Structures are given as structure tokens and as C-alpha cells.
Amino acid sequence: MIKAENLTKIFNKSLVAVDHINFSVLEGEIYGFLGPNGAGKTTTINMLITVLKPTEGTASVLGYDVVKQANEVRKVIGVVPQEYTADEDLTGYENIMLCADLYGVPRDIAKKRALELLELVELTEFKDKRVETYSGGMRRRLELACGLINRPKVLFLDEPTLGLDVQTRAATWEYIRRLKKEYGMTLFMTTHYLEEADALCDRIAIIDHGKIIVTGTPSELKDSVGGDIITIAIKEDANVTDIIKTVENVKEVQKENGAYRIKVVKGEVTAPLIIEALRKKGFTVTRLSLTEPTLNEVYLEYTGRAIRDTEESKESFRAQRITLWRARRG
Amino acid sequence: MEGEERMSGTAINECEPSITRGLWALTYRELKKWLKDPVMLVMFVIQPLIWMGLLGKSMNIQGLFSVGNLANNLNIPNIQIPGSLTTPPFNGTIIIPGALLAQQLQQMLPKIGDKIMLNTFGVTDYFSYMAIGMVSMIVMTTTMFSGMSIVWDRRLGFLDKVISTPVSRGAIIFAKVLNATFRAMFQALVILALAYLLGLKLSSTFTLLNVLGILAAILLVSIGLSSIFIAFSIRSTRMERPMQFVSLITLPLMFASNTFFPTSMMPDFIQAIARVNPLTYLTDAIRQLTILQLDASALIIDFIYLGVFAAVLGAIGVVLSWRYLTK
């Protein structure tokens, strides 16, 4: 669905925002770009949605080149930008219809679809209110609805929950899942929230300083940093390290303060196997805990630091602040 | 719903973006925003009204030549002409009483005044002259300020969203131009109507058809000015810059033209500026169509210049904005 080869964007001949990245997005999946602010996520999205021209390399959406066939690309994609771009002076309904006009969706279809989308994001009640009066979550939902008015084959979401509180964020994820289920499209999203990538994405690319550092499914990525950690304690006073090591999927065993810290792949499957193996040898497990690594660990592992907040260009910083400010109102 | 799915199932996408629909949608958005803010609307009308009321009425140039202005302190001494200077010469002196001269002058002055006013301004009252200048001014400022909204569109991300849709890039720019033009036309007509109520004297050649001519002239100026201004605004990240630019450029454009005073009385270098200043031609065209006895040849020259102005600046502006939008 989406394919990027050596995609590069250099601003002002010196600032390398995106540095020769390669990736491909498969049909029907949710593909996420995870990285801190200023990593090049938005620049990548802007190139894919034909707003920016790549300095080097190529990208295509549904086989259409984003530079040479930009207009074909624009017809088949939907965009939910990071900022709240709906016109504040217009009503929610008017905003959706404006989008429909820009995409050239036939009028009668557009009207029906606008109402249907408003229903889906639960804004029907507010459709004739000015966007000015909307809360952050409502604005985000309106953006989602606007991005879907042309029934896109690929939907681009740039930081879909930026500035929203935890509950609204979870609700927004729910809307995204619902919309995806309803319309069955491919999603490309960026985020700097690890939970978000974990909760929504089928596959993730971790991006930092304009480069893709690693790609994979959330669980693949977690496994790659050493998998889950099982901690067990046994009743008997004996060293069972060797027994545990014979169990499938076990990678590493450490004895600490009378308990065993075991690094395993697929912890939920392996834990019963370990108990079984120990029981056969006559040992009784008294305590067991299973911790799954979060993307936080993955992120730390690959970038060498926690998700940081660096300043982006002044302009995007300002735009972000406006977005945050609006999100916090109401 | 189901039928629609089947219908759109075969085609990849039923979207048929058209320039006219996109253009209309974007223009309609701007106009809606405008109409939803009546306070701004009123302020835009009040400002020229104040100018017109204060400047137009207080600068009573016509009054300079009134009898009352001379009246009592006109103290002309008797004039004595020695008989030796006349042809044929004679002995004695001719004495013309000063009082008689003063009386004569007082009778002639209003006529001389009217003649001077007519020669300088083309009309006998200054208010009519400057009210039309005000119309030009409102056209210029409205046009520039409307173009400025693109700075906000850019900063709030609206512009980015619009250019990610298949709508024609041209429609994005022209919507702004059209919006500026509509606003300028509307406000110009409001000002004209108000000026008429305040005492603007229409000439005998005025017909309602002339209003169409006025609108045409405004259209041309708006196209030229707003396209170049949008090209400038689209590149600035903050509102202050275009604002500063407007205040920098309005005064010179206003005074180095016939907006408030005829150019023929100005020094050469100002006349040179006035000769290329579109405001000069716009103001003249509107005056020809309203308060002056219509001079077809002058009007044609005005329109030719305005047409060239709109074509050249419009083209430059659109190319520059286009370049920015497709960078």
C-alpha cells in the first residue's frame, strides 16, 4: 500500500529531517511511526501526503508516486493532521462538507456520508454548533470524520491523541479502531506515546534523528529486547537453574535472593511449562510473576535513552502549542 | 448505503475534484467567516466613514473662495492712474474707488472659486472629490487585509490540510483573491451609498449601469493587489510582517495619487509615482463614473491600465504562491 525507498528530506540544505528511510506498509494494517518530537515523523507523513516534496528517494501510495502522481495519491488518501485544522468559525457539519467539496465527493453522497460519519464519532448532537465550542476530544473526532469523507484507502494520522487526557485518548483509540473496522482501510500513524503504538499498531517503526532504527510488531520488538521476565520461587532449598534451562523458550536464568529471574520468549506459554518441569522433578513453585517488557524498554534499548522532548522548529512548536491550548479548553 | 457501496466498489474512488467546486467551497468558507463577524464588518465601514466625515467635511477647500472669507477686512485702497499714462494722454488723474473694487471682487469671487475648483478637482465641492478617494482607499485596505488571512490558515495547519486534498492549487489562491474582491466590492458600495447620503453630488452622466463599471474597476485592482499580497503573506510565518507591510505601503499609495488631491499640482517625483500607482487609475475611473462628466477616452485609459495591472501582478502573484504551495 505504501512504499518508501531512500526517502529523504533536507531542510535549508543542512537540516536532515528524514534520512534515507525504507519501509513498506501492507494492506489493512496499522503501521506506526514511533519516535520523539523532531524525529522526522511529521516530515515523513507530509511527504507521503504530498504536502512536502522529498529531497531524495521515492515513495508511493497504492502504487502512485507521491511526486509524479501527487493528485492521484491525494484522491485515495485521508489525512488527520496533528493540529486541529477545522475552521473554528464554521460548524462541524460545514467543516465536513467543506472537505467533501475539496475532495469532490458527489454532493448527495457527501451529505449522507457526513451524517453517517458524525454519528460514528458521536458528534451528531453538535453538528450545527461552531467548532469554536468543541472540546479537544470532539475536535479530534471531527478531524477523523473529515479525513474519512472521501472513503480513503489509506488514512494518515499524525499524532492522533496529542494533548488529550488519558480517558479521551483511550476513547479516541476506540474511535480509530471502530472506523478501521467499519471501512477496512490501511492506517499509517505517527505517535510519541508508547502506549498508543502498543495499543493500536500492527507494526511499528522506531524512528529517531530521521532514521528508522528498527521495525516489527509490538511483540516482536518486545521479544527482541529479551522477551518477558518470569520470576519464581520454590518451596525446596535447592538450585534448580539447570532444570529451568532445559525448558523451551528460556533464554537466561539468574538466581537472586532465593528467587529465579528467568528471561523467556512468550512468557504466558512458557510459565506453565516451567512449573510442569519443576513439578516432575518434585519441586513445588510457591510464587510466580510474569512481567512483559513495554515499548519503553524497547525504545531505551534501541535509542539509548527514554523518549525525550526536544524542540522542533519554532513554527511547529507554536502550532503544537495552539493545539495543546485548544485541547485543554473544555 | 449498500447501493452506494456497490456503486463505488468498482471505481477506486468516486472523487471528482473540480476547480469550480473547490474554488466555490473555499470562497464560500471565507465569506461565511466574514459574515459571521459583523463587528469587523461594521468597523471596516466606520473607519472610512470617519475619514470621510472629518477630513472630507473639515477640509472645506471650496470655502476658501467664499465671500465670507474676504468679507469685512477687505480694505482695498483707491487706485489712482495719472492721466499721462493713458492713451491718449490727458491732464488729470483717474481715481477708481477701492470700495467699488471690493464690491466687484466680492461678486466675482464665488465664480472664480468655482472655476478654480472645477479646474483642479473637476467638481465644485471637495467632499465629493475626496469621498471617491475614500472608496479607493477602502478597496485597497480591504484587499490587502483579506489576503492576510492566509497567514492564519498556514499557522493553524488548515493550509497543509487543504493542499493534501486533490483540490486545485489554483483554487486555493483564487479563493483568497475572490474573497478579497467580494469584500472590497461590497464595502465600496456601502461607502458610496453613505457618501451619497452625506452629500456626494452625482454628475448628470451617472446611471445605475455605471455601478457595473465601478465594480469592474474594483475587480481589476483587487485581483492585482491581492494576488501579490497573498504571495507575500503566504511566506510569512507571523501576522506582524504583512501588517507592517500594509501600514508601510498604504500611506504612500494614498498620498502619491489623486485620492485626496489632484496630481497635477504635485511635484514631479510624486507625479511620477502617481502615474504608475493603480490607485490613481481606480480613483479616476470611479470619479468618471460618478461625480465627473463622463470622459470616455479617459475612462478607457483607466481601464486599460487597470487591466494590465491586474494581469501582470495577478500572474506574478499566482506564480509565486503556486510555487510555494508545490514546493
Boltz contact constraints between the chains, C-beta under 6 A:
constraints:
  - contact:
      token1: [A, 49]
      token2: [B, 164]
      max_distance: 6.0
  - contact:
      token1: [A, 51]
      token2: [B, 160]
      max_distance: 6.0
  - contact:
      token1: [A, 51]
      token2: [B, 163]
      max_distance: 6.0
  - contact:
      token1: [A, 51]
      token2: [B, 164]
      max_distance: 6.0
  - contact:
      token1: [A, 71]
      token2: [B, 166]
      max_distance: 6.0
  - contact:
      token1: [A, 74]
      token2: [B, 165]
      max_distance: 6.0
  - contact:
      token1: [A, 74]
      token2: [B, 166]
      max_distance: 6.0
  - contact:
      token1: [A, 75]
      token2: [B, 13]
      max_distance: 6.0
  - contact:
      token1: [A, 75]
      token2: [B, 15]
      max_distance: 6.0
  - contact:
      token1: [A, 75]
      token2: [B, 166]
      max_distance: 6.0
  - contact:
      token1: [A, 76]
      token2: [B, 13]
      max_distance: 6.0
  - contact:
      token1: [A, 79]
      token2: [B, 164]
      max_distance: 6.0
  - contact:
      token1: [A, 81]
      token2: [B, 157]
      max_distance: 6.0
  - contact:
      token1: [A, 81]
      token2: [B, 161]
      max_distance: 6.0
  - contact:
      token1: [A, 83]
      token2: [B, 157]
      max_distance: 6.0
  - contact:
      token1: [A, 85]
      token2: [B, 157]
      max_distance: 6.0
  - contact:
      token1: [A, 85]
      token2: [B, 158]
      max_distance: 6.0
  - contact:
      token1: [A, 85]
      token2: [B, 161]
      max_distance: 6.0
  - contact:
      token1: [A, 89]
      token2: [B, 33]
      max_distance: 6.0
  - contact:
      token1: [A, 89]
      token2: [B, 36]
      max_distance: 6.0
  - contact:
      token1: [A, 98]
      token2: [B, 25]
      max_distance: 6.0
  - contact:
      token1: [A, 98]
      token2: [B, 29]
      max_distance: 6.0
  - contact:
      token1: [A, 101]
      token2: [B, 21]
      max_distance: 6.0
  - contact:
      token1: [A, 101]
      token2: [B, 25]
      max_distance: 6.0
  - contact:
      token1: [A, 102]
      token2: [B, 22]
      max_distance: 6.0
  - contact:
      token1: [A, 102]
      token2: [B, 165]
      max_distance: 6.0
  - contact:
      token1: [A, 102]
      token2: [B, 167]
      max_distance: 6.0
  - contact:
      token1: [A, 103]
      token2: [B, 15]
      max_distance: 6.0
  - contact:
      token1: [A, 103]
      token2: [B, 165]
      max_distance: 6.0
  - contact:
      token1: [A, 104]
      token2: [B, 15]
      max_distance: 6.0
  - contact:
      token1: [A, 104]
      token2: [B, 16]
      max_distance: 6.0
  - contact:
      token1: [A, 104]
      token2: [B, 17]
      max_distance: 6.0
  - contact:
      token1: [A, 104]
      token2: [B, 18]
      max_distance: 6.0
  - contact:
      token1: [A, 105]
      token2: [B, 15]
      max_distance: 6.0
  - contact:
      token1: [A, 150]
      token2: [B, 15]
      max_distance: 6.0
  - contact:
      token1: [A, 315]
      token2: [B, 237]
      max_distance: 6.0
  - contact:
      token1: [A, 319]
      token2: [B, 157]
      max_distance: 6.0
